[in-house]
């Protein structure tokens, strides 16, 4: 009997998750299996991969052939390197960061809100200072350009007069 390690599709339409299973190669993709040795959820960020390393090593040792997809998963987890004796056995599996508690999330949000309020107050104060500096200029000291004359022409005329 030819034994394969392959993926068994589960889940809903457009929301797949897979079981890594050992099955007879003559069985259907989602048919009867000999043993389930792991899970793979590609839609999560990062992808969730869980493989029972001991059972994977056993089945690889007795001659079970992994499908190309399962071979890639075993390379990521480091199980393929353990079996073949080549490369880094540690693997490159990324793990998801632990979820923060509700209290931590609330504390972060309140801290961000207070810093944004302080930033808004600082911007408002700078704007008031700038408007106060503009108000200090005497209203009659600036010349207004005549009709049909651009501001550049008016500036050139004032420099010619001086």
MDAnalysis code that builds the backbone (N, CA, C; Angstrom):
import MDAnalysis as mda
import numpy as np

u = mda.Universe.empty(486, n_residues=162, atom_resindex=np.repeat(np.arange(162), 3), trajectory=True)
u.add_TopologyAttr("name", ["N", "CA", "C"] * 162)
u.add_TopologyAttr("resid", np.arange(1, 163))
u.add_TopologyAttr("resname", ["UNK", "UNK", "UNK", "UNK", "UNK", "UNK", "UNK", "UNK", "UNK", "UNK", "UNK", "UNK", "UNK", "UNK", "UNK", "UNK", "UNK", "UNK", "UNK", "UNK", "UNK", "UNK", "UNK", "UNK", "UNK", "UNK", "UNK", "UNK", "UNK", "UNK", "UNK", "UNK", "UNK", "UNK", "UNK", "UNK", "UNK", "UNK", "UNK", "UNK", "UNK", "UNK", "UNK", "UNK", "UNK", "UNK", "UNK", "UNK", "UNK", "UNK", "UNK", "UNK", "UNK", "UNK", "UNK", "UNK", "UNK", "UNK", "UNK", "UNK", "UNK", "UNK", "UNK", "UNK", "UNK", "UNK", "UNK", "UNK", "UNK", "UNK", "UNK", "UNK", "UNK", "UNK", "UNK", "UNK", "UNK", "UNK", "UNK", "UNK", "UNK", "UNK", "UNK", "UNK", "UNK", "UNK", "UNK", "UNK", "UNK", "UNK", "UNK", "UNK", "UNK", "UNK", "UNK", "UNK", "UNK", "UNK", "UNK", "UNK", "UNK", "UNK", "UNK", "UNK", "UNK", "UNK", "UNK", "UNK", "UNK", "UNK", "UNK", "UNK", "UNK", "UNK", "UNK", "UNK", "UNK", "UNK", "UNK", "UNK", "UNK", "UNK", "UNK", "UNK", "UNK", "UNK", "UNK", "UNK", "UNK", "UNK", "UNK", "UNK", "UNK", "UNK", "UNK", "UNK", "UNK", "UNK", "UNK", "UNK", "UNK", "UNK", "UNK", "UNK", "UNK", "UNK", "UNK", "UNK", "UNK", "UNK", "UNK", "UNK", "UNK", "UNK", "UNK", "UNK", "UNK", "UNK", "UNK", "UNK", "UNK", "UNK"])
u.atoms.positions = np.array([
    [0.844, -1.176, 0.000],
    [0.000, 0.000, 0.000],
    [0.889, 1.238, 0.000],
    [0.650, 2.170, -0.947],
    [1.391, 3.426, -1.025],
    [0.742, 4.428, -0.068],
    [1.540, 4.946, 0.845],
    [1.023, 5.866, 1.860],
    [1.516, 7.274, 1.556],
    [0.611, 8.238, 1.621],
    [0.915, 9.643, 1.362],
    [0.605, 10.474, 2.595],
    [1.387, 11.523, 2.784],
    [1.072, 12.545, 3.785],
    [0.559, 13.721, 2.973],
    [-0.688, 14.100, 3.174],
    [-1.290, 15.148, 2.360],
    [-2.274, 15.974, 3.173],
    [-2.848, 16.975, 2.506],
    [-3.794, 17.873, 3.153],
    [-5.221, 17.401, 2.914],
    [-6.027, 17.475, 3.943],
    [-7.456, 17.188, 3.849],
    [-8.169, 18.518, 4.064],
    [-8.932, 18.970, 3.063],
    [-9.552, 20.291, 3.135],
    [-10.773, 20.266, 4.041],
    [-10.850, 21.285, 4.889],
    [-11.985, 21.470, 5.787],
    [-12.416, 22.932, 5.655],
    [-13.424, 23.321, 6.403],
    [-13.836, 24.714, 6.430],
    [-14.911, 25.033, 5.423],
    [-15.128, 26.341, 5.241],
    [-16.184, 26.828, 4.369],
    [-15.612, 27.279, 3.034],
    [-16.509, 27.673, 2.138],
    [-16.096, 28.229, 0.859],
    [-15.340, 29.532, 1.140],
    [-14.195, 29.697, 0.527],
    [-13.313, 30.866, 0.682],
    [-12.753, 31.032, 2.092],
    [-12.914, 30.049, 2.948],
    [-12.346, 30.091, 4.293],
    [-11.794, 28.706, 4.638],
    [-10.792, 28.249, 3.883],
    [-10.327, 26.879, 4.092],
    [-9.410, 26.746, 5.299],
    [-9.406, 25.581, 5.876],
    [-8.337, 25.152, 6.763],
    [-8.138, 23.672, 6.477],
    [-6.962, 23.203, 6.765],
    [-6.598, 21.862, 6.353],
    [-6.122, 21.047, 7.536],
    [-6.285, 19.736, 7.422],
    [-5.688, 18.788, 8.339],
    [-4.561, 18.096, 7.592],
    [-3.438, 17.918, 8.229],
    [-2.335, 17.177, 7.633],
    [-2.557, 15.719, 8.032],
    [-2.789, 14.869, 7.039],
    [-3.191, 13.492, 7.321],
    [-2.287, 12.504, 6.586],
    [-2.264, 11.284, 7.119],
    [-1.599, 10.165, 6.471],
    [-2.717, 9.295, 5.908],
    [-2.665, 9.034, 4.588],
    [-3.754, 8.291, 3.944],
    [-3.195, 7.405, 2.844],
    [-3.981, 6.404, 2.493],
    [-3.675, 5.551, 1.352],
    [-3.779, 6.416, 0.100],
    [-2.829, 6.311, -0.798],
    [-2.809, 7.169, -1.986],
    [-3.988, 6.924, -2.909],
    [-4.659, 5.795, -2.777],
    [-5.790, 5.478, -3.645],
    [-7.102, 6.073, -3.134],
    [-7.115, 6.623, -1.922],
    [-8.329, 7.206, -1.346],
    [-8.546, 8.620, -1.865],
    [-9.786, 9.105, -1.734],
    [-10.127, 10.457, -2.137],
    [-9.414, 11.471, -1.240],
    [-9.350, 12.726, -1.718],
    [-8.676, 13.784, -0.972],
    [-9.254, 13.925, 0.433],
    [-10.569, 13.947, 0.541],
    [-11.226, 14.122, 1.832],
    [-11.819, 12.817, 2.338],
    [-11.293, 11.688, 1.848],
    [-11.826, 10.388, 2.228],
    [-11.212, 9.875, 3.517],
    [-11.242, 8.556, 3.670],
    [-10.752, 7.897, 4.884],
    [-9.248, 8.111, 5.039],
    [-8.818, 8.320, 6.275],
    [-7.406, 8.546, 6.563],
    [-6.918, 7.524, 7.578],
    [-5.613, 7.346, 7.615],
    [-5.008, 6.458, 8.597],
    [-4.803, 7.213, 9.913],
    [-4.260, 8.434, 9.811],
    [-3.974, 9.210, 11.018],
    [-3.887, 10.689, 10.670],
    [-4.319, 11.532, 11.596],
    [-4.163, 12.975, 11.450],
    [-2.926, 13.378, 12.250],
    [-1.983, 14.083, 11.595],
    [-0.749, 14.457, 12.303],
    [-0.564, 15.957, 12.438],
    [-1.502, 16.756, 11.950],
    [-1.332, 18.197, 12.111],
    [-2.475, 18.995, 11.530],
    [-2.312, 20.330, 11.610],
    [-3.304, 21.273, 11.093],
    [-2.586, 22.393, 10.374],
    [-3.293, 23.027, 9.432],
    [-2.760, 24.164, 8.698],
    [-3.911, 25.108, 8.389],
    [-3.801, 26.358, 8.851],
    [-4.818, 27.387, 8.607],
    [-4.148, 28.530, 7.830],
    [-4.274, 28.547, 6.502],
    [-3.563, 29.550, 5.708],
    [-4.150, 30.952, 5.767],
    [-5.385, 31.113, 6.216],
    [-6.020, 32.429, 6.184],
    [-5.673, 33.288, 7.389],
    [-5.067, 32.709, 8.404],
    [-4.672, 33.497, 9.572],
    [-3.374, 34.231, 9.272],
    [-3.089, 35.270, 10.040],
    [-1.866, 36.031, 9.847],
    [-1.037, 35.991, 11.097],
    [0.130, 35.407, 11.167],
    [0.714, 34.511, 10.171],
    [-0.021, 33.180, 10.149],
    [0.201, 32.414, 9.098],
    [-0.489, 31.128, 8.942],
    [-0.251, 30.230, 10.145],
    [-1.311, 29.570, 10.593],
    [-1.217, 28.665, 11.738],
    [-0.793, 27.299, 11.223],
    [0.324, 26.797, 11.738],
    [0.813, 25.475, 11.367],
    [1.117, 24.719, 12.643],
    [0.542, 23.525, 12.753],
    [0.801, 22.672, 13.911],
    [1.023, 21.256, 13.393],
    [2.204, 20.699, 13.688],
    [2.527, 19.355, 13.228],
    [3.034, 18.555, 14.418],
    [2.507, 17.350, 14.582],
    [3.009, 16.425, 15.596],
    [4.315, 15.858, 15.045],
    [5.426, 16.450, 15.472],
    [6.736, 16.138, 14.906],
    [7.101, 14.661, 15.052],
    [6.780, 14.095, 16.197],
    [7.122, 12.690, 16.446],
    [6.425, 11.768, 15.438],
    [5.134, 11.993, 15.206],
    [4.385, 11.157, 14.270],
    [4.824, 11.418, 12.818],
    [5.143, 12.663, 12.492],
    [5.621, 12.973, 11.145],
    [6.941, 12.251, 10.886],
    [7.834, 12.259, 11.876],
    [9.109, 11.561, 11.719],
    [8.886, 10.057, 11.542],
    [7.949, 9.502, 12.288],
    [7.654, 8.080, 12.171],
    [7.199, 7.742, 10.752],
    [6.204, 8.491, 10.244],
    [5.644, 8.181, 8.934],
    [6.656, 8.427, 7.814],
    [7.469, 9.455, 7.941],
    [8.518, 9.668, 6.943],
    [9.540, 8.534, 7.001],
    [9.808, 8.048, 8.201],
    [10.765, 6.968, 8.386],
    [10.313, 5.642, 7.791],
    [9.013, 5.383, 7.791],
    [8.513, 4.110, 7.237],
    [8.165, 4.228, 5.753],
    [8.469, 5.395, 5.146],
    [8.330, 5.510, 3.696],
    [7.148, 6.280, 3.176],
    [6.387, 6.952, 4.017],
    [5.269, 7.762, 3.533],
    [5.813, 8.952, 2.745],
    [5.204, 9.233, 1.598],
    [5.656, 10.313, 0.737],
    [4.786, 11.548, 0.936],
    [5.390, 12.695, 1.288],
    [4.582, 13.911, 1.449],
    [4.230, 14.522, 0.095],
    [3.050, 15.137, 0.021],
    [2.674, 15.883, -1.174],
    [3.557, 17.141, -1.220],
    [3.639, 17.806, -2.361],
    [4.472, 19.019, -2.430],
    [4.070, 20.086, -1.404],
    [2.761, 20.234, -1.162],
    [2.298, 21.227, -0.184],
    [2.729, 20.842, 1.227],
    [2.592, 19.576, 1.564],
    [2.980, 19.117, 2.901],
    [4.492, 19.171, 3.047],
    [5.226, 18.871, 1.977],
    [6.689, 18.968, 2.043],
    [7.115, 20.397, 2.368],
    [6.445, 21.384, 1.778],
    [6.753, 22.786, 2.075],
    [6.448, 23.116, 3.527],
    [5.338, 22.606, 4.048],
    [4.974, 22.836, 5.449],
    [6.003, 22.178, 6.366],
    [6.435, 20.965, 6.038],
    [7.421, 20.272, 6.867],
    [8.770, 20.983, 6.835],
    [9.099, 21.631, 5.726],
    [10.339, 22.417, 5.657],
    [10.246, 23.644, 6.562],
    [9.081, 24.268, 6.590],
    [8.885, 25.444, 7.441],
    [8.992, 25.066, 8.921],
    [8.413, 23.938, 9.291],
    [8.451, 23.529, 10.702],
    [9.785, 22.913, 11.098],
    [10.603, 22.528, 10.126],
    [11.900, 21.927, 10.419],
    [11.874, 20.414, 10.470],
    [10.721, 19.789, 10.275],
    [10.613, 18.334, 10.336],
    [11.277, 17.658, 9.139],
    [11.257, 18.300, 7.978],
    [11.893, 17.713, 6.806],
    [13.413, 17.662, 6.988],
    [13.994, 18.717, 7.581],
    [15.439, 18.736, 7.823],
    [15.830, 17.664, 8.843],
    [14.985, 17.420, 9.845],
    [15.258, 16.353, 10.813],
    [15.273, 14.994, 10.123],
    [14.323, 14.788, 9.226],
    [14.204, 13.505, 8.540],
    [15.374, 13.274, 7.574],
    [15.684, 14.296, 6.767],
    [16.703, 14.121, 5.739],
    [18.108, 14.373, 6.256],
    [18.237, 15.020, 7.416],
    [19.551, 15.291, 7.987],
    [20.288, 16.423, 7.304],
    [19.584, 17.298, 6.631],
    [20.232, 18.416, 5.948],
    [19.631, 19.724, 6.407],
    [20.424, 20.776, 6.367],
    [19.931, 22.112, 6.681],
    [19.677, 22.326, 8.165],
    [18.955, 23.414, 8.446],
    [18.651, 23.824, 9.818],
    [17.384, 23.127, 10.287],
    [17.486, 22.367, 11.354],
    [16.328, 21.628, 11.873],
    [15.383, 22.524, 12.666],
    [15.769, 23.785, 12.904],
    [14.934, 24.686, 13.689],
    [13.706, 25.144, 12.902],
    [13.824, 25.283, 11.601],
    [12.684, 25.723, 10.790],
    [12.532, 27.231, 10.829],
    [11.601, 27.732, 10.021],
    [11.370, 29.167, 9.918],
    [9.942, 29.524, 10.283],
    [9.330, 28.761, 11.148],
    [7.929, 28.972, 11.505],
    [7.774, 30.259, 12.292],
    [6.892, 31.152, 11.799],
    [6.580, 32.393, 12.508],
    [5.425, 32.114, 13.457],
    [5.503, 32.678, 14.642],
    [4.423, 32.490, 15.603],
    [3.679, 33.795, 15.794],
    [2.435, 33.670, 16.139],
    [1.587, 34.828, 16.357],
    [1.904, 35.427, 17.722],
    [1.888, 36.736, 17.814],
    [2.109, 37.402, 19.090],
    [0.945, 37.096, 20.025],
    [1.240, 37.002, 21.309],
    [0.189, 36.743, 22.279],
    [-0.812, 37.887, 22.297],
    [-2.072, 37.543, 22.518],
    [-3.106, 38.565, 22.585],
    [-2.934, 39.374, 23.868],
    [-3.177, 40.682, 23.746],
    [-3.104, 41.541, 24.915],
    [-4.418, 41.455, 25.678],
    [-4.329, 41.670, 26.978],
    [-5.542, 41.642, 27.789],
    [-6.352, 42.916, 27.531],
    [-7.598, 42.891, 27.920],
    [-8.488, 44.034, 27.710],
    [-7.993, 45.254, 28.480],
    [-7.462, 45.046, 29.683],
    [-6.966, 46.173, 30.480],
    [-5.792, 46.849, 29.786],
    [-4.900, 46.053, 29.184],
    [-3.759, 46.628, 28.484],
    [-4.209, 47.435, 27.274],
    [-5.187, 46.922, 26.540],
    [-5.689, 47.636, 25.374],
    [-6.337, 48.963, 25.761],
    [-7.104, 48.956, 26.859],
    [-7.749, 50.187, 27.328],
    [-6.694, 51.194, 27.774],
    [-5.666, 50.731, 28.481],
    [-4.603, 51.623, 28.942],
    [-3.868, 52.247, 27.759],
    [-3.582, 51.456, 26.712],
    [-2.921, 51.985, 25.524],
    [-3.781, 53.023, 24.824],
    [-5.068, 52.754, 24.717],
    [-5.975, 53.677, 24.034],
    [-6.083, 54.999, 24.785],
    [-6.177, 54.936, 26.109],
    [-6.273, 56.178, 26.882],
    [-4.976, 56.979, 26.814],
    [-3.848, 56.280, 26.792],
    [-2.560, 56.961, 26.682],
    [-2.441, 57.649, 25.324],
    [-2.853, 56.956, 24.266],
    [-2.806, 57.540, 22.928],
    [-3.741, 58.745, 22.827],
    [-4.896, 58.645, 23.444],
    [-5.854, 59.757, 23.398],
    [-5.308, 60.976, 24.129],
    [-4.671, 60.765, 25.278],
    [-4.133, 61.898, 26.038],
    [-2.975, 62.552, 25.291],
    [-2.131, 61.765, 24.642],
    [-1.028, 62.359, 23.889],
    [-1.542, 63.092, 22.655],
    [-2.619, 62.607, 22.047],
    [-3.159, 63.305, 20.885],
    [-3.814, 64.616, 21.310],
    [-4.442, 64.646, 22.493],
    [-5.018, 65.901, 23.006],
    [-3.916, 66.908, 23.284],
    [-2.795, 66.433, 23.885],
    [-1.684, 67.340, 24.172],
    [-1.094, 67.878, 22.878],
    [-0.999, 67.021, 21.858],
    [-0.480, 67.456, 20.566],
    [-1.400, 68.475, 19.919],
    [-2.706, 68.281, 20.049],
    [-3.670, 69.218, 19.476],
    [-3.592, 70.566, 20.201],
    [-3.415, 70.531, 21.528],
    [-3.276, 71.777, 22.287],
    [-2.021, 72.528, 21.873],
    [-0.923, 71.803, 21.642],
    [0.324, 72.437, 21.237],
    [0.177, 73.070, 19.853],
    [-0.500, 72.392, 18.923],
    [-0.725, 72.952, 17.591],
    [-1.578, 74.214, 17.666],
    [-2.603, 74.175, 18.535],
    [-3.482, 75.329, 18.677],
    [-2.708, 76.517, 19.241],
    [-1.831, 76.262, 20.213],
    [-1.032, 77.332, 20.807],
    [-0.085, 77.928, 19.767],
    [0.539, 77.099, 18.922],
    [1.428, 77.607, 17.878],
    [0.649, 78.449, 16.879],
    [-0.560, 78.009, 16.525],
    [-1.381, 78.765, 15.584],
    [-1.767, 80.118, 16.173],
    [-2.089, 80.166, 17.477],
    [-2.435, 81.428, 18.127],
    [-1.233, 82.359, 18.167],
    [-0.039, 81.823, 18.420],
    [1.173, 82.641, 18.425],
    [1.438, 83.212, 17.041],
    [1.247, 82.404, 16.012],
    [1.472, 82.871, 14.644],
    [0.469, 83.960, 14.274],
    [-0.789, 83.790, 14.673],
    [-1.787, 84.806, 14.357],
    [-1.527, 86.085, 15.153],
    [-1.018, 85.961, 16.364],
    [-0.683, 87.139, 17.163],
    [0.496, 87.874, 16.534],
    [1.464, 87.148, 15.998],
    [2.608, 87.777, 15.338],
    [2.155, 88.495, 14.073],
    [1.207, 87.955, 13.342],
    [0.683, 88.608, 12.145],
    [-0.114, 89.850, 12.510],
    [-0.781, 89.837, 13.652],
    [-1.596, 90.970, 14.077],
    [-0.722, 92.132, 14.528],
    [0.521, 91.883, 14.934],
    [1.418, 92.942, 15.396],
    [1.880, 93.834, 14.261],
    [1.822, 93.389, 13.022],
    [2.214, 94.203, 11.874],
    [1.173, 95.303, 11.714],
    [1.624, 96.554, 11.506],
    [0.692, 97.684, 11.405],
    [-0.153, 97.538, 10.146],
    [-1.440, 97.781, 10.277],
    [-2.340, 97.563, 9.154],
    [-2.051, 98.465, 7.955],
    [-1.581, 99.678, 8.116],
    [-1.375, 100.590, 6.990],
    [-0.003, 100.502, 6.379],
    [0.914, 99.738, 6.946],
    [2.289, 99.723, 6.455],
    [2.452, 98.915, 5.174],
    [1.567, 97.987, 4.913],
    [1.679, 97.193, 3.694],
    [0.908, 97.880, 2.582],
    [1.511, 97.876, 1.394],
    [0.838, 98.475, 0.254],
    [0.007, 97.429, -0.458],
    [-1.150, 97.846, -0.894],
    [-2.045, 96.967, -1.621],
    [-1.838, 97.233, -3.101],
    [-1.641, 96.211, -3.939],
    [-1.417, 96.452, -5.368],
    [-2.664, 97.062, -6.012],
    [-2.415, 97.885, -6.995],
    [-3.509, 98.527, -7.716],
    [-4.230, 97.495, -8.567],
    [-5.404, 97.864, -9.054],
    [-6.198, 96.948, -9.866],
    [-5.438, 96.610, -11.138],
    [-5.367, 95.338, -11.471],
    [-4.673, 94.899, -12.676],
    [-3.176, 94.724, -12.472],
    [-2.681, 95.041, -11.313],
    [-1.247, 94.931, -11.035],
    [-1.027, 93.722, -10.126],
    [-0.041, 92.887, -10.433],
    [0.201, 91.709, -9.605],
    [1.013, 92.100, -8.376],
    [1.081, 91.228, -7.416],
    [1.831, 91.517, -6.188],
    [3.319, 91.631, -6.483],
    [3.829, 90.936, -7.464],
    [5.247, 91.036, -7.812],
    [5.546, 92.418, -8.375],
    [4.634, 92.942, -9.198],
    [4.819, 94.292, -9.759],
    [4.784, 95.322, -8.645],
    [3.892, 95.113, -7.664],
    [3.789, 96.055, -6.554],
    [5.057, 96.017, -5.718],
    [5.629, 94.839, -5.489],
    [6.871, 94.726, -4.726],
    [8.021, 95.380, -5.481],
    [8.066, 95.204, -6.781],
    [9.109, 95.801, -7.581],
    [8.989, 97.326, -7.549],
    [7.772, 97.850, -7.546],
    [7.566, 99.293, -7.496],
    [8.018, 99.845, -6.165],
    [7.756, 99.126, -5.064],
    [8.170, 99.631, -3.748],
    [9.695, 99.600, -3.625],
    [10.366, 98.639, -4.213],
    [11.835, 98.602, -4.136],
    [12.446, 99.658, -5.041],
    [11.797, 100.015, -6.149],
    [12.301, 101.054, -7.028],
    [12.203, 102.416, -6.358],
    [11.145, 102.620, -5.583],
    [10.932, 103.886, -4.894],
    [11.972, 104.104, -3.820],
    [12.442, 103.058, -3.203],
    [13.378, 103.194, -2.087],
    [14.780, 103.410, -2.540],
])
